[in-house]
Amino acid sequence: MKGRIQKGVSFEDFKNVYKVFSGAPYYEKYTEEEYREIFDEYNSKGVIIGAYNEDECIGLIALEDGYKKEQGVDYSGRKVRYLADLAVLEKYRKLGLGTQLMIFGILDSKKDDYEIIYMRTLEEGKSMSYGIAKRVGFTIVPNLTQMVTRERMNGNIETVKNIFLEYDLERIDKKELKEKLDEALNVRVKTLAGGELDGRC
């Protein structure tokens, strides 16, 4: 079976993948209205890129134009993209898809002349996206954190510390990125149907 990466996903595909944030380690609670609000925001301010196994959306990355001043970051005078979310269905994790999506986002941002791409995430060991970001070349923004409060699936309201990472697109090392992408592309994803999804999503 052949996979693909494409710009633009349906609301249902987005919701089905985004539900991973209601599982470990996040356990975040979302209503149907909140799913729709997030989906509409990402599409109005940027783009959602999906990874597909035939007709099934198995992962996504959401990129927004500009930066969020309320997060405490300051990229004044620079063309910036915010990596808002990265998600992969649980049965397809640790198979290179998150790396492929993140590198796709980096290269797509460079192609459109962005100078910086940044993200907010949990600390090391608490987030899938943190490890992928460090692996492909993101660096931690020093002395910057944000406390984020969310409702959990059990109804509790919890506040956790988030950190920020950034990638300087003006210093992009395409050779190094290609090597990391090749590593991910060498992964052959076994599907539940018993076939294979070529890593070239």
C-alpha positions in Angstrom: 0.0 0.0 0.0 1.2 3.5 -0.8 0.9 6.4 1.5 0.9 10.1 0.8 1.2 13.5 2.5 -1.2 16.2 1.3 -2.2 19.7 2.2 -5.7 20.0 3.5 -7.7 17.5 5.4 -11.5 17.1 6.1 -12.9 17.9 9.5 -13.7 14.3 10.2 -10.1 13.2 9.4 -8.7 16.0 11.5 -11.0 15.1 14.5 -10.2 11.4 14.3 -6.4 12.1 14.5 -6.7 15.0 17.0 -8.4 12.7 19.4 -5.0 11.2 20.3 -4.6 14.2 22.6 -7.4 12.7 24.8 -5.1 9.7 25.4 -1.8 9.4 27.2 0.1 11.4 28.2 -2.2 14.4 27.6 -5.8 13.2 28.5 -7.2 16.5 27.2 -10.9 16.9 27.0 -12.5 18.4 23.9 -16.1 19.0 22.8 -17.4 18.7 19.2 -17.5 22.5 19.2 -13.9 22.8 20.3 -12.7 20.4 17.7 -14.5 22.6 15.1 -13.0 25.8 16.5 -9.5 24.4 16.4 -9.9 23.1 12.9 -11.3 26.4 11.6 -8.6 28.4 13.3 -5.8 26.3 11.7 -7.4 26.6 8.3 -8.0 30.3 8.6 -4.5 31.1 9.9 -2.5 28.5 8.1 -2.6 25.0 6.8 -3.3 21.4 8.1 -1.1 18.8 6.4 -2.2 15.2 6.6 -0.4 11.8 6.2 -2.6 9.1 4.7 -2.6 5.4 4.4 -4.8 5.0 1.4 -8.1 6.8 2.5 -7.2 6.8 6.2 -5.7 9.9 7.7 -3.1 8.6 10.2 -1.2 11.8 11.1 -1.2 15.5 10.7 0.8 18.7 11.3 -0.8 22.1 11.7 1.1 25.3 10.8 -0.1 28.8 11.5 1.2 32.1 10.0 2.8 34.5 12.4 3.5 34.2 16.1 1.3 34.5 19.3 2.3 37.4 21.4 0.4 36.0 24.4 2.8 33.1 24.5 5.6 35.5 25.4 7.6 35.0 22.2 8.9 37.9 20.1 9.8 37.5 16.5 9.2 41.2 15.5 10.2 41.9 11.9 10.6 38.3 10.9 8.4 36.1 8.8 7.4 33.3 11.3 5.4 30.1 11.3 3.9 28.5 14.4 3.9 24.7 14.5 0.7 24.4 16.4 0.2 20.7 16.5 1.7 17.4 15.4 -0.2 14.1 15.9 0.0 10.5 14.8 -2.4 7.7 15.4 -1.1 5.4 18.2 -0.8 2.3 16.0 1.4 4.2 13.6 3.8 5.8 16.1 7.5 5.2 16.3 7.5 4.4 12.6 8.9 7.7 11.2 5.7 9.4 10.3 6.0 12.2 12.8 9.5 12.9 11.5 8.3 13.0 7.9 5.5 15.4 8.8 7.8 17.7 10.7 10.4 17.8 8.0 7.7 18.4 5.4 6.6 21.3 7.5 10.1 22.7 7.7 10.7 22.4 4.0 7.3 23.8 3.1 7.9 26.8 5.3 11.4 27.4 3.8 9.9 27.2 0.3 7.4 30.0 1.2 10.2 32.2 2.6 9.5 31.9 6.3 12.6 32.7 8.4 11.6 30.9 11.7 9.3 28.1 12.6 8.6 27.6 16.4 6.5 25.4 18.6 5.3 25.0 22.2 5.3 21.6 23.8 5.7 19.7 27.0 9.2 19.2 28.5 11.5 16.4 27.5 10.1 12.9 28.2 6.5 14.2 28.3 5.8 14.8 24.6 6.3 12.9 21.3 6.8 16.1 19.4 9.7 17.2 21.7 11.9 14.2 20.7 11.1 14.6 17.0 11.8 18.3 17.1 15.2 17.9 18.7 16.1 15.1 16.3 15.4 17.2 13.2 17.3 20.3 14.5 14.9 22.5 16.7 16.6 24.2 19.6 15.1 25.2 22.9 14.2 28.9 23.3 16.1 29.8 26.5 14.4 31.3 29.6 10.9 31.0 28.1 8.1 28.9 29.5 4.3 29.1 29.7 1.8 27.6 32.1 -1.1 26.1 30.2 -4.4 25.1 31.9 -6.7 22.4 30.4 -9.5 20.2 31.4 -8.6 16.5 31.5 -10.7 13.5 30.5 -11.5 12.8 34.2 -12.9 16.3 34.6 -9.9 17.7 36.6 -8.5 21.1 35.6 -4.7 20.9 35.5 -1.9 23.4 34.8 1.3 22.2 33.2 4.5 23.9 32.1 5.2 24.2 28.4 8.5 25.1 26.8 9.3 26.5 23.3 11.6 25.3 20.5 12.5 27.0 17.3 14.1 26.2 13.9 16.1 28.9 12.1 15.1 28.4 8.5 17.8 30.8 7.3 20.4 28.3 8.5 18.7 25.2 7.2 20.9 22.2 6.5 19.2 20.5 3.7 21.7 17.7 3.6 21.2 16.9 7.2 17.4 17.1 6.9 17.6 14.7 3.9 19.6 12.2 5.9 17.0 12.4 8.7 14.2 12.1 6.1 15.9 9.1 4.5 16.0 7.4 7.9 12.3 7.9 8.3 11.6 6.8 4.7 13.3 3.5 5.3 10.7 2.5 7.8 8.1 0.2 6.3 4.9 0.5 8.2 2.9 -2.7 8.7 -0.8 -2.0 8.4 -3.4 -3.9 10.2 -4.6 -5.3 6.9 -1.3 -7.2 6.7 0.0 -5.1 3.8 2.7 -2.4 3.9 2.6 1.4 3.7 5.6 2.6 1.9 7.3 5.1 4.2 7.3 7.7 1.4 4.2 9.4 2.7 
